[in-house]
Amino acid sequence: MGLSTFAKLCAGAIVGAEALFVLTRDTSDAIRPPGAADERDFLARCIRCGRCIEACPYKALVADASVVGPAAGAPTLDVRSQACRLCEDLPCISACPTEALHPLQGRRDVRMGLAVINRELCIAVKAMRCEVCYRACPLIDEAIIIDYRMREGDDIHSVFEPVIDTEKCVGCGLCVERCPVGDPEPAIKIVRDRDEAMLLIEEEQAKAVV
């Protein structure tokens, strides 16, 4: 084998390893269906039967084909394109045969994540009235409320800023799907780890956004 051939094989192996690393990335931040617990427990129980996907009337759940390894084929949501509608009867949970999706008392007990608003991107913070996320929320006036105030140093313009109630937000993602901001990203996102989300919310609240 010539040196150039060997070098090409090594380069190919490196590229393949890098691709595998990407495909087997950490999925602990993936948005899972209602009733899913922590990622390890969920992946251990889920048998990839697809019943929750079939049960979703809005086709919000899809089998994750972007990864290989333990998370391959597990149900997930891309809330920007199709969020969870937070059905009253939670049919995805009822369809699960292994309790990978744990039974819940009702939709207010769902904990898919926590919404975090980027106050630098949110147009409502800049005194441009929006309220899209607020009105899209299935738990309107509970999970998202509007903080009404006059703009600082401005006697004419008011601010109608959406504020997340961290105790009541279930992380369904409808606010993300409907957010009119999209360059470079929506002004709101769902963070699965609620402790991480709380830290991000504290950071956002500390920003002096004009």
C-alpha positions in Angstrom: 0.0 0.0 0.0 1.4 3.4 -1.0 1.7 6.3 1.4 -0.9 8.3 -0.5 -3.4 5.4 -0.3 -2.8 5.0 3.4 -3.2 8.7 4.0 -6.5 8.6 2.1 -7.7 5.7 4.2 -6.8 7.5 7.4 -8.5 10.7 6.3 -11.6 8.7 5.4 -11.6 7.0 8.8 -11.3 10.4 10.6 -14.2 11.8 8.6 -16.3 8.7 9.4 -15.5 9.0 13.0 -16.4 12.6 13.1 -19.7 11.9 11.4 -20.4 9.1 13.9 -19.6 11.5 16.7 -22.1 14.0 15.3 -24.8 11.3 14.9 -24.3 10.0 18.4 -24.4 13.4 20.0 -25.9 14.0 23.4 -29.7 14.0 23.1 -30.5 15.1 26.7 -31.8 18.4 25.2 -34.1 16.7 22.8 -37.8 17.6 23.3 -39.6 14.4 24.1 -43.4 13.7 24.2 -45.5 14.5 27.3 -44.8 12.1 30.1 -41.2 11.4 29.3 -38.9 11.6 32.3 -35.2 12.1 32.2 -33.5 11.0 28.9 -31.8 7.9 30.3 -35.0 6.5 31.8 -37.0 7.4 28.6 -34.6 5.8 26.2 -34.4 2.6 28.4 -38.2 2.2 28.4 -39.0 3.3 24.9 -39.1 0.3 22.5 -39.5 2.5 19.3 -42.9 1.0 18.5 -44.2 4.3 17.1 -47.5 4.1 18.8 -47.2 7.5 20.3 -46.3 8.9 16.9 -49.4 7.3 15.4 -51.6 8.5 18.3 -50.7 12.2 17.9 -53.5 13.8 15.9 -51.3 16.7 14.9 -48.4 14.7 13.6 -46.1 16.6 16.0 -44.1 13.5 17.0 -41.5 12.0 14.7 -39.0 9.2 15.0 -35.6 10.8 15.4 -33.6 9.8 12.3 -30.8 12.3 12.9 -28.9 10.1 15.3 -27.6 6.6 15.7 -27.1 4.6 18.8 -29.4 4.5 21.9 -31.5 7.5 20.8 -32.1 6.4 17.2 -35.8 6.2 16.3 -37.0 7.7 19.6 -40.0 10.0 19.3 -39.1 13.7 19.4 -40.5 17.1 18.4 -39.3 20.0 16.4 -41.4 22.6 18.1 -40.5 25.3 15.6 -42.2 23.4 12.8 -44.9 21.5 14.7 -45.3 21.9 18.5 -47.3 19.8 20.9 -50.9 20.9 21.1 -51.2 19.7 24.7 -54.3 17.6 24.0 -56.7 17.3 27.0 -56.6 13.5 26.9 -52.8 13.2 26.0 -53.3 10.3 23.6 -49.6 9.8 23.1 -49.3 8.7 26.8 -52.2 6.4 26.6 -50.7 4.7 23.5 -47.4 4.0 25.1 -47.2 0.3 26.2 -44.1 0.5 28.3 -44.7 3.7 30.4 -41.7 5.4 28.7 -44.3 8.1 28.8 -45.5 8.2 32.4 -49.2 8.6 33.0 -50.2 12.1 34.2 -53.2 13.5 35.9 -53.7 16.1 33.2 -52.0 18.4 30.8 -51.0 20.9 33.4 -48.7 18.2 34.8 -46.7 17.9 31.6 -43.1 18.8 31.9 -41.5 18.8 28.4 -39.2 21.7 29.2 -39.4 25.4 30.0 -39.8 28.3 27.7 -37.0 30.9 27.7 -37.5 34.3 26.1 -34.5 36.1 24.5 -35.3 39.6 25.5 -32.8 41.0 22.9 -34.8 39.4 20.1 -38.3 39.8 21.5 -40.0 42.6 19.6 -42.5 43.1 22.4 -39.7 44.2 24.7 -38.9 46.9 22.2 -42.4 48.3 22.6 -43.7 46.8 19.4 -46.9 45.1 20.4 -47.0 41.4 19.5 -48.5 39.0 22.1 -48.3 36.1 19.6 -46.7 33.7 22.1 -49.1 34.8 24.8 -52.2 34.1 22.6 -50.8 30.8 21.2 -50.2 29.4 24.7 -52.8 26.7 25.5 -52.5 27.8 29.1 -53.1 31.5 28.4 -52.8 33.8 31.4 -51.2 30.9 33.3 -48.0 29.8 31.7 -47.4 33.1 29.9 -48.7 36.5 31.2 -48.2 40.0 29.9 -46.2 42.5 31.9 -47.7 45.9 30.9 -45.7 49.0 31.6 -44.7 52.3 30.1 -41.4 52.3 28.3 -38.7 53.7 30.4 -38.1 57.4 29.6 -41.0 57.4 27.1 -44.4 58.8 28.0 -46.0 57.6 24.8 -45.1 54.0 24.1 -46.1 51.1 26.3 -44.4 47.7 26.6 -46.5 44.5 26.6 -43.7 42.0 27.6 -44.5 38.3 27.7 -43.3 36.7 31.0 -43.0 33.0 31.6 -44.5 31.6 34.8 -41.9 28.9 35.5 -44.2 27.0 37.7 -46.9 26.6 35.1 -45.1 26.4 31.8 -45.2 22.8 30.5 -42.8 23.3 27.5 -45.2 22.4 24.8 -43.5 24.8 22.3 -46.5 26.4 20.7 -45.0 29.8 21.6 -41.9 28.8 19.7 -43.8 27.6 16.6 -45.8 30.8 16.4 -43.1 33.4 17.2 -42.8 35.8 14.3 -39.1 36.5 14.9 -36.9 34.2 12.9 -33.7 36.0 12.0 -31.5 34.4 13.1 -33.8 32.4 15.4 -37.1 32.7 17.3 -37.2 35.0 20.3 -38.3 32.1 22.5 -37.1 28.5 22.9 -37.8 25.4 24.9 -35.0 24.2 27.2 -35.7 20.7 28.4 -33.6 20.9 31.6 -35.6 23.2 33.9 -32.7 24.1 36.1 -30.7 25.2 33.1 -33.7 27.1 31.9 -34.1 28.9 35.2 -30.5 30.1 35.0 -31.1 31.4 31.5 -34.3 33.2 32.5 -32.4 34.9 35.4 -29.7 36.0 32.9 -32.4 37.4 30.5 -34.1 39.3 33.3 -30.9 40.9 34.2 -30.4 42.4 30.7 -31.2 46.0 30.3 -33.0 45.9 27.0 -34.2 49.1 25.4 
